[in-house]
Amino acid sequence: MKNVAKWISIAVISASALSMTACNTIQGAGQDIESTGEAIEDAAK
């Protein structure tokens, strides 16, 4: 029974780490898109 709990803990920790990385990546992509949009607005003026 201890082995099952150990593997479940490892799976939860791994999933948490992956989801945090994904959020960080999505946030960075959003910032890139925003800065590109601002550059286009400035060029249009």
Residue pairs with C-beta under 8 A, 6 or more apart in sequence:
none
